[in-house]
Amino acid sequence: MFQTELAGAYRDSPKGQPPVPPVQLALALILQAYTGVSDDEVIEACVMDRRWQLVLDCLDTDRSPFSKGTLVGFRTRMIAAGWDQGVRTCHHKPQHRESQPRRHPLPRAKLLENRE
């Protein structure tokens, strides 16, 4: 459902660069919050770190799948639309069938802070 909401906020346009999948940008923000890197380091990791490339579905790329401006703009739109709540909560598989999934929220400040 969250992925559908993200996709609905972006429309194809004949102008500019091809659209970046919003879920890819959301995953980049989650990785950024987890690792504590800057916006510039996110762009570098997309090119230099195969672990990031695997998660972001851009293996063996020689350039980042999005620019720093796109990442910052996406973060700003997420905050304005209140979508940060959807990204902040991670669901884990239950240990036993009877137990419910646990939720582990990422701190809002870490996920959405501007890291320039």
OpenMM code with the backbone's topology and positions (N, CA, C; nanometers):
from openmm import Vec3, app, unit

residues = "MET PHE GLN THR GLU LEU ALA GLY ALA TYR ARG ASP SER PRO LYS GLY GLN PRO PRO VAL PRO PRO VAL GLN LEU ALA LEU ALA LEU ILE LEU GLN ALA TYR THR GLY VAL SER ASP ASP GLU VAL ILE GLU ALA CYS VAL MET ASP ARG ARG TRP GLN LEU VAL LEU ASP CYS LEU ASP THR ASP ARG SER PRO PHE SER LYS GLY THR LEU VAL GLY PHE ARG THR ARG MET ILE ALA ALA GLY TRP ASP GLN GLY VAL ARG THR CYS HIS HIS LYS PRO GLN HIS ARG GLU SER GLN PRO ARG ARG HIS PRO LEU PRO ARG ALA LYS LEU LEU GLU ASN ARG GLU".split()
positions = [
    Vec3(0.0818, -0.1181, 0.0000),
    Vec3(0.0000, 0.0000, 0.0000),
    Vec3(0.0870, 0.1255, 0.0000),
    Vec3(0.1903, 0.1278, 0.0827),
    Vec3(0.2786, 0.2434, 0.0879),
    Vec3(0.3455, 0.2668, -0.0471),
    Vec3(0.3874, 0.1583, -0.1121),
    Vec3(0.4522, 0.1710, -0.2425),
    Vec3(0.3557, 0.2291, -0.3452),
    Vec3(0.2283, 0.1934, -0.3383),
    Vec3(0.1271, 0.2477, -0.4290),
    Vec3(0.1096, 0.3975, -0.4057),
    Vec3(0.1076, 0.4384, -0.2792),
    Vec3(0.0968, 0.5806, -0.2471),
    Vec3(0.2166, 0.6577, -0.3013),
    Vec3(0.3358, 0.6008, -0.2856),
    Vec3(0.4550, 0.6667, -0.3378),
    Vec3(0.4477, 0.6830, -0.4894),
    Vec3(0.4122, 0.5769, -0.5577),
    Vec3(0.4051, 0.5801, -0.7034),
    Vec3(0.3004, 0.6792, -0.7511),
    Vec3(0.1897, 0.6906, -0.6785),
    Vec3(0.0835, 0.7824, -0.7169),
    Vec3(0.1221, 0.9284, -0.7053),
    Vec3(0.2207, 0.9580, -0.6243),
    Vec3(0.2632, 1.0964, -0.6051),
    Vec3(0.3538, 1.1454, -0.7179),
    Vec3(0.4032, 1.0552, -0.7960),
    Vec3(0.4924, 1.0901, -0.9058),
    Vec3(0.4284, 1.0489, -1.0373),
    Vec3(0.4303, 1.1397, -1.1317),
    Vec3(0.3743, 1.1068, -1.2620),
    Vec3(0.4839, 1.1167, -1.3671),
    Vec3(0.4667, 1.0406, -1.4737),
    Vec3(0.5621, 1.0477, -1.5832),
    Vec3(0.5494, 1.1828, -1.6527),
    Vec3(0.6616, 1.2353, -1.6959),
    Vec3(0.6631, 1.3635, -1.7647),
    Vec3(0.7587, 1.3536, -1.8826),
    Vec3(0.7221, 1.4129, -1.9949),
    Vec3(0.8129, 1.4074, -2.1092),
    Vec3(0.9364, 1.4956, -2.0902),
    Vec3(0.9357, 1.5810, -1.9888),
    Vec3(1.0485, 1.6702, -1.9633),
    Vec3(1.1453, 1.6073, -1.8633),
    Vec3(1.2707, 1.6469, -1.8705),
    Vec3(1.3685, 1.6078, -1.7712),
    Vec3(1.4174, 1.4652, -1.7832),
    Vec3(1.4727, 1.4168, -1.6722),
    Vec3(1.5295, 1.2829, -1.6652),
    Vec3(1.4194, 1.1782, -1.6497),
    Vec3(1.4501, 1.0530, -1.6841),
    Vec3(1.3523, 0.9461, -1.6581),
    Vec3(1.3233, 0.9395, -1.5075),
    Vec3(1.2018, 0.9033, -1.4704),
    Vec3(1.1669, 0.9014, -1.3276),
    Vec3(1.2439, 0.7937, -1.2514),
    Vec3(1.2743, 0.8254, -1.1272),
    Vec3(1.3394, 0.7305, -1.0362),
    Vec3(1.2286, 0.6644, -0.9552),
    Vec3(1.2290, 0.5319, -0.9450),
    Vec3(1.1244, 0.4664, -0.8648),
    Vec3(1.1248, 0.5202, -0.7208),
    Vec3(1.0114, 0.5689, -0.6730),
    Vec3(1.0059, 0.6235, -0.5367),
    Vec3(1.0496, 0.5235, -0.4302),
    Vec3(1.0211, 0.3956, -0.4521),
    Vec3(1.0618, 0.2954, -0.3524),
    Vec3(1.2147, 0.2870, -0.3440),
    Vec3(1.2838, 0.3107, -0.4539),
    Vec3(1.4300, 0.3100, -0.4526),
    Vec3(1.4826, 0.4258, -0.3672),
    Vec3(1.4196, 0.5413, -0.3789),
    Vec3(1.4589, 0.6564, -0.2973),
    Vec3(1.4266, 0.6325, -0.1496),
    Vec3(1.3121, 0.5717, -0.1220),
    Vec3(1.2755, 0.5402, 0.0170),
    Vec3(1.3764, 0.4430, 0.0783),
    Vec3(1.4164, 0.3420, 0.0020),
    Vec3(1.5173, 0.2473, 0.0510),
    Vec3(1.6514, 0.3170, 0.0763),
    Vec3(1.6872, 0.4109, -0.0109),
    Vec3(1.8119, 0.4846, 0.0081),
    Vec3(1.8071, 0.5653, 0.1382),
    Vec3(1.6913, 0.6252, 0.1688),
    Vec3(1.6782, 0.7001, 0.2945),
    Vec3(1.6886, 0.6079, 0.4157),
    Vec3(1.6323, 0.4896, 0.4044),
    Vec3(1.6423, 0.3932, 0.5153),
    Vec3(1.7881, 0.3516, 0.5356),
    Vec3(1.8585, 0.3215, 0.4261),
    Vec3(2.0008, 0.2864, 0.4362),
    Vec3(2.0816, 0.4027, 0.4927),
    Vec3(2.0495, 0.5230, 0.4508),
    Vec3(2.1192, 0.6410, 0.4998),
    Vec3(2.1009, 0.6559, 0.6510),
    Vec3(1.9786, 0.6406, 0.6976),
    Vec3(1.9511, 0.6522, 0.8406),
    Vec3(2.0228, 0.5419, 0.9180),
    Vec3(2.0224, 0.4228, 0.8635),
    Vec3(2.0851, 0.3088, 0.9310),
    Vec3(2.2367, 0.3255, 0.9418),
    Vec3(2.2981, 0.3743, 0.8340),
    Vec3(2.4440, 0.3849, 0.8312),
    Vec3(2.4952, 0.5199, 0.8801),
    Vec3(2.4086, 0.6205, 0.8863),
    Vec3(2.4491, 0.7524, 0.9345),
    Vec3(2.5361, 0.8306, 0.8386),
    Vec3(2.5206, 0.8091, 0.7086),
    Vec3(2.6033, 0.8784, 0.6098),
    Vec3(2.5348, 1.0053, 0.5604),
    Vec3(2.6128, 1.0913, 0.4968),
    Vec3(2.5621, 1.2167, 0.4417),
    Vec3(2.4922, 1.1919, 0.3075),
    Vec3(2.4260, 1.2943, 0.2565),
    Vec3(2.3629, 1.2841, 0.1247),
    Vec3(2.4666, 1.2543, 0.0169),
    Vec3(2.5812, 1.3212, 0.0239),
    Vec3(2.6877, 1.2961, -0.0742),
    Vec3(2.7378, 1.1522, -0.0660),
    Vec3(2.7476, 1.1001, 0.0559),
    Vec3(2.7943, 0.9620, 0.0731),
    Vec3(2.6918, 0.8605, 0.0230),
    Vec3(2.5636, 0.8946, 0.0252),
    Vec3(2.4612, 0.8068, -0.0328),
    Vec3(2.4879, 0.7910, -0.1821),
    Vec3(2.5116, 0.9027, -0.2488),
    Vec3(2.5372, 0.8996, -0.3936),
    Vec3(2.6638, 0.8181, -0.4230),
    Vec3(2.7669, 0.8373, -0.3430),
    Vec3(2.8905, 0.7612, -0.3605),
    Vec3(2.8682, 0.6117, -0.3362),
    Vec3(2.7923, 0.5787, -0.2318),
    Vec3(2.7677, 0.4374, -0.1996),
    Vec3(2.6900, 0.3675, -0.3111),
    Vec3(2.6044, 0.4411, -0.3787),
    Vec3(2.5281, 0.3814, -0.4899),
    Vec3(2.6199, 0.3336, -0.6022),
    Vec3(2.7354, 0.3962, -0.6140),
    Vec3(2.8302, 0.3600, -0.7193),
    Vec3(2.9395, 0.2661, -0.6685),
    Vec3(2.9829, 0.2860, -0.5448),
    Vec3(3.1012, 0.2156, -0.4952),
    Vec3(3.0722, 0.0944, -0.4070),
    Vec3(2.9557, 0.0853, -0.3477),
    Vec3(2.9280, -0.0194, -0.2491),
    Vec3(2.8277, -0.1202, -0.3050),
    Vec3(2.8751, -0.2413, -0.3288),
    Vec3(2.7880, -0.3441, -0.3887),
    Vec3(2.6708, -0.3804, -0.2974),
    Vec3(2.6870, -0.3643, -0.1667),
    Vec3(2.5753, -0.3922, -0.0754),
    Vec3(2.4609, -0.2941, -0.1008),
    Vec3(2.4938, -0.1672, -0.1153),
    Vec3(2.3914, -0.0670, -0.1464),
    Vec3(2.3310, -0.0950, -0.2842),
    Vec3(2.4170, -0.1287, -0.3797),
    Vec3(2.3685, -0.1570, -0.5148),
    Vec3(2.2703, -0.2738, -0.5142),
    Vec3(2.2979, -0.3744, -0.4348),
    Vec3(2.2092, -0.4901, -0.4274),
    Vec3(2.0723, -0.4494, -0.3730),
    Vec3(2.0715, -0.3754, -0.2647),
    Vec3(1.9453, -0.3320, -0.2041),
    Vec3(1.8685, -0.2381, -0.2969),
    Vec3(1.9402, -0.1496, -0.3644),
    Vec3(1.8752, -0.0491, -0.4498),
    Vec3(1.8546, -0.0965, -0.5932),
    Vec3(1.8866, -0.2230, -0.6206),
    Vec3(1.8664, -0.2833, -0.7526),
    Vec3(1.9383, -0.2060, -0.8637),
    Vec3(2.0655, -0.1788, -0.8393),
    Vec3(2.1459, -0.1103, -0.9412),
    Vec3(2.2872, -0.1685, -0.9451),
    Vec3(2.2955, -0.3022, -0.9420),
    Vec3(2.4257, -0.3693, -0.9419),
    Vec3(2.5100, -0.3296, -1.0621),
    Vec3(2.6396, -0.3150, -1.0362),
    Vec3(2.7400, -0.2874, -1.1393),
    Vec3(2.7141, -0.1604, -1.2185),
    Vec3(2.6543, -0.0631, -1.1533),
    Vec3(2.6318, 0.0641, -1.2203),
    Vec3(2.7576, 0.1499, -1.2127),
    Vec3(2.7777, 0.2360, -1.3112),
    Vec3(2.8927, 0.3251, -1.3083),
    Vec3(2.8523, 0.4680, -1.2730),
    Vec3(2.7222, 0.4891, -1.2513),
    Vec3(2.6734, 0.6186, -1.2029),
    Vec3(2.5520, 0.5959, -1.1148),
    Vec3(2.5317, 0.6886, -1.0246),
    Vec3(2.4228, 0.6757, -0.9284),
    Vec3(2.2877, 0.6755, -1.0001),
    Vec3(2.1911, 0.5969, -0.9516),
    Vec3(2.0601, 0.5937, -1.0161),
    Vec3(1.9786, 0.7211, -0.9922),
    Vec3(2.0268, 0.8091, -0.9044),
    Vec3(1.9594, 0.9362, -0.8787),
    Vec3(2.0627, 1.0366, -0.8293),
    Vec3(2.0278, 1.1637, -0.8382),
    Vec3(2.1183, 1.2699, -0.7956),
    Vec3(2.0920, 1.3075, -0.6497),
    Vec3(2.1841, 1.3843, -0.5940),
    Vec3(2.1660, 1.4341, -0.4583),
    Vec3(2.0405, 1.5215, -0.4511),
    Vec3(2.0179, 1.6021, -0.5515),
    Vec3(1.8993, 1.6880, -0.5550),
    Vec3(1.7701, 1.6080, -0.5534),
    Vec3(1.7698, 1.4960, -0.6249),
    Vec3(1.6518, 1.4093, -0.6269),
    Vec3(1.6284, 1.3498, -0.4884),
    Vec3(1.7346, 1.3058, -0.4223),
    Vec3(1.7237, 1.2487, -0.2885),
    Vec3(1.6707, 1.3524, -0.1892),
    Vec3(1.7271, 1.4718, -0.1917),
    Vec3(1.6845, 1.5791, -0.1010),
    Vec3(1.5395, 1.6183, -0.1301),
    Vec3(1.5050, 1.6301, -0.2576),
    Vec3(1.3678, 1.6643, -0.2947),
    Vec3(1.2682, 1.5585, -0.2500),
    Vec3(1.3059, 1.4326, -0.2627),
    Vec3(1.2188, 1.3243, -0.2196),
    Vec3(1.1979, 1.3295, -0.0693),
    Vec3(1.3057, 1.3507, 0.0060),
    Vec3(1.2943, 1.3613, 0.1522),
    Vec3(1.2000, 1.4752, 0.1899),
    Vec3(1.2131, 1.5877, 0.1225),
    Vec3(1.1271, 1.7033, 0.1499),
    Vec3(0.9810, 1.6704, 0.1220),
    Vec3(0.9550, 1.6013, 0.0109),
    Vec3(0.8172, 1.5620, -0.0220),
    Vec3(0.7616, 1.4620, 0.0783),
    Vec3(0.8456, 1.3715, 0.1243),
    Vec3(0.7994, 1.2744, 0.2241),
    Vec3(0.7564, 1.3441, 0.3527),
    Vec3(0.8356, 1.4392, 0.3967),
    Vec3(0.8031, 1.5118, 0.5189),
    Vec3(0.6733, 1.5900, 0.5004),
    Vec3(0.6621, 1.6611, 0.3877),
    Vec3(0.5436, 1.7425, 0.3619),
    Vec3(0.4163, 1.6585, 0.3540),
    Vec3(0.4263, 1.5380, 0.2991),
    Vec3(0.3085, 1.4513, 0.2827),
    Vec3(0.2832, 1.3630, 0.4050),
    Vec3(0.3743, 1.3644, 0.5021),
    Vec3(0.3581, 1.2807, 0.6204),
    Vec3(0.3874, 1.1339, 0.5959),
    Vec3(0.4593, 1.1025, 0.4887),
    Vec3(0.4889, 0.9635, 0.4539),
    Vec3(0.6008, 0.9056, 0.5372),
    Vec3(0.6694, 0.9890, 0.6118),
    Vec3(0.7820, 0.9382, 0.6900),
    Vec3(0.7369, 0.8289, 0.7867),
    Vec3(0.6119, 0.8333, 0.8303),
    Vec3(0.5618, 0.7295, 0.9200),
    Vec3(0.5602, 0.5927, 0.8511),
    Vec3(0.5300, 0.5889, 0.7222),
    Vec3(0.5282, 0.4624, 0.6483),
    Vec3(0.6654, 0.4020, 0.6321),
    Vec3(0.7663, 0.4852, 0.6167),
    Vec3(0.9025, 0.4366, 0.5977),
    Vec3(0.9670, 0.4033, 0.7317),
    Vec3(0.9289, 0.4743, 0.8377),
    Vec3(0.9948, 0.4588, 0.9668),
    Vec3(0.9656, 0.3261, 1.0342),
    Vec3(0.8581, 0.2601, 0.9991),
    Vec3(0.8208, 0.1379, 1.0673),
    Vec3(0.8598, 0.0170, 0.9826),
    Vec3(0.9393, -0.0705, 1.0400),
    Vec3(0.9817, -0.1923, 0.9712),
    Vec3(0.9057, -0.3093, 1.0310),
    Vec3(0.8530, -0.3953, 0.9471),
    Vec3(0.7814, -0.5133, 0.9947),
    Vec3(0.8732, -0.6342, 0.9848),
    Vec3(0.8724, -0.7149, 1.0890),
    Vec3(0.9534, -0.8365, 1.0915),
    Vec3(0.8619, -0.9570, 1.0999),
    Vec3(0.9059, -1.0689, 1.0427),
    Vec3(0.8276, -1.1922, 1.0514),
    Vec3(0.8189, -1.2367, 1.1969),
    Vec3(0.7045, -1.2878, 1.2366),
    Vec3(0.6925, -1.3346, 1.3751),
    Vec3(0.7784, -1.4590, 1.3981),
    Vec3(0.8253, -1.4733, 1.5212),
    Vec3(0.9036, -1.5895, 1.5595),
    Vec3(0.8165, -1.7151, 1.5621),
    Vec3(0.6938, -1.7015, 1.6108),
    Vec3(0.5984, -1.8105, 1.6196),
    Vec3(0.4696, -1.7667, 1.5500),
    Vec3(0.3923, -1.8609, 1.5081),
    Vec3(0.2681, -1.8291, 1.4389),
    Vec3(0.1736, -1.7451, 1.5238),
    Vec3(0.1730, -1.7676, 1.6539),
    Vec3(0.0802, -1.6970, 1.7414),
    Vec3(0.1204, -1.5520, 1.7628),
    Vec3(0.2485, -1.5231, 1.7530),
    Vec3(0.2941, -1.3873, 1.7840),
    Vec3(0.2707, -1.2933, 1.6658),
    Vec3(0.2562, -1.1669, 1.6974),
    Vec3(0.2338, -1.0633, 1.5969),
    Vec3(0.3681, -1.0049, 1.5529),
    Vec3(0.3740, -0.9484, 1.4306),
    Vec3(0.4983, -0.8846, 1.3878),
    Vec3(0.5352, -0.7703, 1.4824),
    Vec3(0.6635, -0.7603, 1.5097),
    Vec3(0.7110, -0.6505, 1.5936),
    Vec3(0.7418, -0.5318, 1.5053),
    Vec3(0.7266, -0.4136, 1.5597),
    Vec3(0.7570, -0.2926, 1.4851),
    Vec3(0.8763, -0.2252, 1.5507),
    Vec3(0.9720, -0.1876, 1.4690),
    Vec3(1.0917, -0.1201, 1.5179),
    Vec3(1.1034, 0.0118, 1.4431),
    Vec3(1.0548, 0.1198, 1.5025),
    Vec3(1.0600, 0.2475, 1.4303),
    Vec3(1.2010, 0.3042, 1.4259),
    Vec3(1.2351, 0.3607, 1.3125),
    Vec3(1.3594, 0.4355, 1.3017),
    Vec3(1.3314, 0.5744, 1.3575),
    Vec3(1.4238, 0.6333, 1.4277),
    Vec3(1.4003, 0.7678, 1.4800),
    Vec3(1.3751, 0.8657, 1.3665),
    Vec3(1.2699, 0.9472, 1.3790),
    Vec3(1.2341, 1.0437, 1.2753),
    Vec3(1.3521, 1.1346, 1.2421),
    Vec3(1.4203, 1.1804, 1.3425),
    Vec3(1.5311, 1.2720, 1.3190),
    Vec3(1.6400, 1.2074, 1.2342),
    Vec3(1.6708, 1.0816, 1.2581),
    Vec3(1.7748, 1.0139, 1.1805),
    Vec3(1.7318, 0.9904, 1.0375),
    Vec3(1.6054, 0.9538, 1.0170),
    Vec3(1.5581, 0.9190, 0.8835),
    Vec3(1.5447, 1.0413, 0.7944),
    Vec3(1.4981, 1.1505, 0.8500),
    Vec3(1.4609, 1.2636, 0.7662),
    Vec3(1.5477, 1.3856, 0.7826),
    Vec3(1.6571, 1.3754, 0.8550),
    Vec3(1.7408, 1.4930, 0.8700),
    Vec3(1.8150, 1.5197, 0.7403),
    Vec3(1.8373, 1.6465, 0.7140),
    Vec3(1.9099, 1.6876, 0.5944),
    Vec3(2.0582, 1.6699, 0.6238),
    Vec3(2.1268, 1.5930, 0.5433),
    Vec3(2.2664, 1.5577, 0.5719),
    Vec3(2.3618, 1.6171, 0.4702),
    Vec3(2.3567, 1.7437, 0.4547),
    Vec3(2.4459, 1.8082, 0.3583),
    Vec3(2.5764, 1.8482, 0.4207),
] * unit.nanometer
topology = app.Topology()
chain = topology.addChain("A")
for resn in residues:
    res = topology.addResidue(resn, chain)
    for name in ("N", "CA", "C"):
        topology.addAtom(name, app.Element.getBySymbol(name[0]), res)
